Amino acid sequence: MKKRWMTTVMAMLAGMMVVTACGDKSGGSGVNGDGPYPLTLVVNQVGEIPDPKNQMEEKIREYTNTDLRIQWIPYSAYDEKVNVMVASNELPKLIKLNYTPTTISSLEADLFWDITEQLKNYPNLAAQPQAYYDNISVNGKVYGIPLFRDMGRAIVSYRKDWLDAAGLKEPVTLDDWYEIIRFSTEEDPDGNGKRDTYGMMLDKGYNQGTASTLTRLAVSQGAPNKWGIDEQGNFYPEFVSEQFFDVMKLFRRLYEEKLINQDFAVVDSSELNKVYESGRANIRISGGNGQSLQTKLEKVVPEAVVDVSPLQGPEGIRVPGESGNTGFLAIPRSTVKSEEELAKVLTFVDKLLDPEMVNVINKGIEGVHYKVEGDYTVTIDADKDAQEVKPYRDTFPQRGDLYNMEKKPKGTELFNKNKQIVYENENYIVPNPALTLKSTTYNERGGELEQIITDAQTKFIMGQIDEAGWKAEVEKWRKSGGDQMAAEYKESNTNQK
């Protein structure tokens, strides 16, 4: 794996040198002259690729005075394609990067502009909370503009009609979670006389990434978010905390009593969604919106009522902080060769956050995609919105109605409640202290180490190993590089102070 990674980086470096030698292929810098600035942009594809001559894209070109040309790349192959583009001399002037070990290496190699000092010169970019920039920084430097996303997305959605009928409330303690799940599985909440419902279901990604159900529930009960720091400044992984182990024991009990789906280790999230949307499952922790579930569910079960609540535990609301982005837009030094041209690119991005562009990117064209009703706006055609507006809304920098939007989209009571909880979650975020710290071990073997633990968690929940077996797996993780990774995070953290 290390050899392949090094080959990729060397290919990127070689590609950048070729680009520099051959010059820009995008049709000239556009620095001189009064015409629209030729700006090439590469982002990931969302839905169908829009017609480049559509009204939205034309409006963006006109407002930003650019000859904008967008290349859309499928999300599933994005990082691989970007690496190939770099190596084959096809870099644009602005490109979406994901925060991966390979990307971090390219930033450290100075292949992209460090814009840390430039941000203050652009009113919209300077107005965004510093935390968003900190979460994409490398060695304290900022190399791009975040594609903003809420940092406290985790929320609890549940069948309110089921809980009301049982006299239950939204969960706080692990005992609450157990009782809701037990009732919803054993006591026939849909009243059809069959045991065909689940209180909660898991998919095979239940313990992975920022959407890990184990992490989200453990943090609500007092555990750290991915990594904790003790009084001596030492880093320790979340899974050695008492609260995290209590959550694992809860799921082990649920599995043993057949209160969660027995195939969770292999089932896809798409299959799980179908069960929830068919009315056969109750509670879940997700980053989605409860209204979306309600809309789909009521087509099958008209009397169903979905509600949402914040993720909370004995100490109150506690939510694992996420990175706050879905990647970031970086500017290659090979295609944007001067500070004068760098300013043009940054001006383009800054203009995207002006009120007029915020409306276009979030809602589309008035009269075509949305209409104004009093103090709100209303989507005219949801399918048209998904096809023509969503690709830009999901790939351009914007913060929804949190920044420069005069009239907010009109939503249902449930939609607005969900959104308000997510906004307020930012007051209760538990950050991941290792998010932007440097670890050579993580870069080279992070995936291998994570696999050791995620497999062990699954084995423990399924009863294939006991507590002694779990501790043996943790020890294996330590000796395989886990302890080294923790030491590197401590050193990096010390160096940043």
Salt bridges, closest charged atoms under 4 A:
ASP24 OD2 - LYS93 NZ 3.60
GLU57 OE2 - ARG61 NH2 2.91
GLU58 OE1 - ARG61 NH1 3.43
ASP67 OD1 - ARG69 NH1 2.85
GLU108 OE2 - LYS438 NZ 3.49
ASP110 OD1 - ARG333 NE 3.60
GLU117 OE1 - LYS120 NZ 3.73
ASP161 OD2 - ARG159 NH2 2.81
ASP164 OD2 - LYS160 NZ 2.69
GLU179 OE2 - ARG182 NH2 2.78
GLU186 OE1 - ARG182 NH1 3.11
GLU187 OE2 - ARG182 NH2 2.69
ASP246 OD1 - LYS249 NZ 3.54
GLU257 OE2 - ARG253 NE 3.07
ASP268 OD1 - LYS204 NZ 2.76
GLU271 OE2 - LYS274 NZ 3.36
GLU277 OE2 - LYS296 NZ 3.70
ASP307 OD1 - LYS417 NZ 2.89
GLU315 OE1 - ARG318 NH1 3.82
GLU322 OE1 - ARG149 NH2 3.67
GLU322 OE1 - ARG153 NH1 3.28
GLU322 OE2 - ARG216 NH2 3.11
GLU341 OE2 - LYS93 NZ 2.94
GLU356 OE2 - LYS59 NZ 3.25
GLU373 OE2 - LYS371 NZ 3.65
ASP385 OD2 - ARG393 NH2 2.85
GLU388 OE1 - HIS369 NE2 2.69
GLU388 OE2 - LYS384 NZ 3.28
ASP394 OD2 - LYS390 NZ 2.70
ASP401 OD2 - LYS419 NZ 2.83
GLU444 OE2 - LYS2 NZ 3.60
GLU448 OE1 - ARG445 NE 3.75
GLU467 OE2 - LYS471 NZ 3.60
ASP483 OD1 - ARG478 NH1 2.99
